């Protein structure tokens, strides 16, 4: 009997020590890098560690029961029935995990991308087994359960580009006056509407077309679906000021359009961080 108790204690201690080692190795691996390329790897390591720890404890308990005369087959069968019952009771959690794994390995989005997920728009801060965490334009954290994700829109440049084209008309002095008025208002718009801007607006200068039309193009990098202030308040104030400078200036001479620039080519490998590490490795190592 003493021998059996010693064997039980040995199995329990060995299992616990092994669990400590696994958790220590996993924690060390997770603390090595904070770079966005490692975020998906961290999620996978966390899930794998939890699964391994559960397996170690489960098998150790089964071996102890076997020493006490309980059939290992009966133990596994009972555990299967209990697991099935728990699975039915926690279908939402299972769906979150399965969808989270699909989300990670499909490489639809990455940490730091500007996306729209299930009607919520923001920058991806974390991708876990249960949630996708976004930071929206107001700085609030939005947690979206993986099972509720039904569509994903990825904005490849991290913003939507809003273009305001201002027709330059009249002689050289009139055109210069129009340009000066537009640039003056441009400087104030980022201070007036900070919540819609991702970066400060800029001017692309004058553009001349073959048909003889000349415009001044202003560029705004904004959050998705936040262009209403530019279309209404900024546009109305701009036209009002231009009409003061040039009485015959018309509202249709200012046009607003939106554009998402071409995506930068990016490796779709879930392990691209490892490929980059190999490429950047110093010679002779």
JOTA-V891332 format. One record per pair of residues at least 12 apart in sequence whose ideal C-beta (glycine too) atoms are under 6 Angstrom apart, sorted by the first residue. I is the first residue (numbers start at 1). J is the second residue. D is the distance in whole Angstrom. If there is no record, write none. Layout:
# JOTA-V891332
i=I j=J d=D
i=I j=J d=D
This chain:
# JOTA-V891332
i=4 j=67 d=6
i=8 j=64 d=5
i=11 j=60 d=5
i=11 j=63 d=6
i=15 j=56 d=5
i=15 j=60 d=4
i=18 j=56 d=6
i=19 j=53 d=5
i=19 j=56 d=6
i=22 j=52 d=6
i=26 j=45 d=6
i=26 j=49 d=4
i=29 j=45 d=6
i=30 j=42 d=5
i=36 j=111 d=4
i=36 j=112 d=5
i=37 j=273 d=4
i=38 j=273 d=6
i=39 j=111 d=4
i=40 j=104 d=5
i=43 j=104 d=6
i=43 j=127 d=6
i=43 j=128 d=6
i=47 j=129 d=5
i=62 j=75 d=5
i=95 j=147 d=4
i=96 j=130 d=4
i=96 j=145 d=6
i=96 j=146 d=4
i=96 j=147 d=5
i=97 j=129 d=5
i=99 j=146 d=4
i=99 j=147 d=6
i=100 j=129 d=4
i=100 j=146 d=5
i=105 j=270 d=6
i=107 j=268 d=5
i=107 j=270 d=6
i=108 j=152 d=5
i=109 j=124 d=6
i=109 j=154 d=6
i=111 j=124 d=5
i=113 j=154 d=6
i=114 j=155 d=4
i=114 j=158 d=5
i=115 j=154 d=5
i=116 j=153 d=4
i=117 j=132 d=6
i=117 j=144 d=6
i=117 j=149 d=6
i=117 j=152 d=5
i=118 j=144 d=6
i=118 j=148 d=6
i=118 j=149 d=6
i=118 j=150 d=6
i=120 j=134 d=6
i=120 j=142 d=5
i=121 j=224 d=5
i=122 j=134 d=3
i=122 j=135 d=5
i=122 j=136 d=4
i=122 j=142 d=6
i=123 j=135 d=5
i=131 j=143 d=5
i=132 j=144 d=5
i=137 j=195 d=6
i=137 j=223 d=5
i=156 j=263 d=4
i=157 j=261 d=5
i=159 j=198 d=4
i=159 j=221 d=4
i=160 j=222 d=6
i=160 j=224 d=5
i=160 j=258 d=6
i=161 j=221 d=6
i=161 j=259 d=5
i=162 j=220 d=4
i=162 j=222 d=5
i=162 j=227 d=5
i=162 j=230 d=6
i=162 j=258 d=6
i=163 j=257 d=5
i=164 j=218 d=4
i=164 j=256 d=5
i=165 j=215 d=5
i=165 j=217 d=5
i=165 j=255 d=5
i=166 j=182 d=5
i=166 j=216 d=5
i=166 j=254 d=5
i=167 j=215 d=6
i=167 j=253 d=4
i=168 j=214 d=5
i=168 j=216 d=6
i=174 j=246 d=6
i=177 j=245 d=5
i=179 j=216 d=5
i=181 j=241 d=5
i=181 j=245 d=6
i=182 j=216 d=6
i=185 j=238 d=6
i=186 j=201 d=6
i=186 j=218 d=6
i=189 j=234 d=6
i=193 j=229 d=5
i=196 j=222 d=5
i=196 j=223 d=6
i=196 j=226 d=4
i=196 j=229 d=6
i=197 j=222 d=6
i=198 j=221 d=5
i=199 j=221 d=5
i=201 j=220 d=5
i=202 j=219 d=5
i=203 j=218 d=6
i=204 j=217 d=4
i=204 j=219 d=6
i=231 j=256 d=6
i=239 j=251 d=5
i=239 j=254 d=6
